Structure formats: C-alpha cells, structure tokens
C-alpha cells in the first residue's frame, strides 16, 4: 500500500503529461453560452406521448418526439407523397420493443424543417408504420429521433406543451434557460440516447430518458437483481406494446420500492418488466411529462426544473 503523501510522479512523467493537460485545457470552452429569445414548437399530447408539427420536403407531417429513438424513422406510406424512392443498397439496423433487430431500407429527405431549424439531405430509416396513434387518431408519419435532436440543445416543456430548440455549440454552460429552481443530473450519450444515473431500490442504475415511452420500463435481468423475481411476475397484470418492427411484447407490471432521480425520491413506483431494453431502466412520460427538462447534447449537461407542487409519486 502506498501512503498518499509519499506517492509522487517522476519529473519526466510530469513533463510527459504536460502536453496532454494543455490540450485538454485548450479544448474546454471559454465562451459562455447564450440563448436567443425562444421560438417554441407546439407540442400535442396523445396517449401520453408528445407530437410535433414538421415539414418534410415542404410537406406538413406529424412526428412523434422521441428522445429514445436512435435515429429518425419515416413511415413507408409517406414516401409516395414525397416522391421518395427507398434505397435498397443501404440499410439501417433497428432494434424493436422485444430486442429483435431488423434491417430497414433508407430514404433521403431533401429538407426537414422543425420550427426555425432546417436540415438538408438527411438519411432516415423506413418503417411500415409507427406503433402508436397521434393527435388525429392516425399513426404519425415520422418518428423524430436522436440523430436530428442531437443537433440542437432542447428545452422540453411537456407540461406547457412546447419544445424550444437552440443551436448546439460548445460553450461554457453555467445556468440553463430555465426559470426558478432546477437541479442537474449526470449525462452521457449512447447511440443518440440521453443516459443518466438514478437509483432503483437504492441501487445505482443506468437510465434512458425517453419521451417516446409512456411508461417506466425495466429490463428483466435488472428487475431480478433488484428482487423482482419471475414468481412475482407470473400472475402480474400484463400490458402489450408494439415496436417499430411491428413486433409485440407483453410487459409485466411490478413496483419499485424506491426510485431516486436527483433530489427526488419516489416510492412504490409502477414499472413494466420486459426484454429488449437499451438500458437497465427507461423512464418515459410518467415522469418527463410532468417536468421541464433542458438537454445540451453538445455540452453533455442535463437540467430539470423543479415544478411547483411537485408530485410525490409518478
């Protein structure tokens, strides 16, 4: 065992580290972040899921706002209206609700517009149809995923039914553009997913924040490690879900004793147990739908506004 006060780095080691430390310091942003006056995109809620208006190649569409989708998806039925052929030479692999991966053809969208932001020549995966209905009672034509969302900083305010986008850039982010009290969660990006750390039944757990999920989902393996066994799930109520590959899965209802998200402590939390989760835990709109959240993909910062009269449980 080396005593801390006697553990020293040789001089040549310090000299070797100097360029690395200098490069790291130089890479840190020095200019403070600034945010223009908001020009929010309206959000409609259907089935406890958020939908936003967009235009694709000048054609108005309704899109599911889905921070849990790795890439943007377009319904095959929309392609004739847009005059877009599928590209059979290029395919993307999409993982659905059961964890099954399927190869999907790609199509190139010439212009994608969301609010005041426009993206040109963007490749998206083609699916048969999304497995949910939008505000008009029909499936949305588009699933707006992390490949496009990550090109912005997002102010997601589902209680107020609005989404504000800011240009994504490296800057020194002090306070986010959120009113009142807020707290910060650790953040990292994995396959365009927003991942943070929470505690489930007192155990540290990876968690994806997913506006495209209207439930709280936990993987079967993680549920077992938290004391939720197969015997408990055998007679539990079931809920069917449909994935992007049109596969279905029955999820089993269970309850977490505690769920801690930052300073929030929730007790006796209903969760659905199943297979194919991209993380140990997926938290959707039962929590996100009651909070205003600021996500800076570029600076890897995640803030949550503390709402007045915060509910004690989800």
Buried (B, 14 or more C-beta within 10 A) or exposed (E): EEEEEEEEEEEEEEEEEEEEEEEEEEEEEEEEBEBEEBEBBEBBBBEBBBBBBBEBBEBEBBBBBBBBBBBBBBBBEBBEEBEBEBEEEEBBEBBBBBBBEBEBBBBBBBBBBBBEBEBEEBBBBBBEBBBBBBBEEEBBBBBBBBBBBBBBBBBBBBBEEBBBBBEBEBBEBEEBBBEEEBEBBEBEBEEBBBBBBBBBBEEEBBBBBBBBBBBBBBBBEBBBBBEBEEEBBEEBEEEEBBBBBBBEBEBBBBEBBBBBBBEBEBEEBBBBBBEBBBBBBBBBBBBBBEBBBBBBBBBEBBBBBBEEEEEEEB
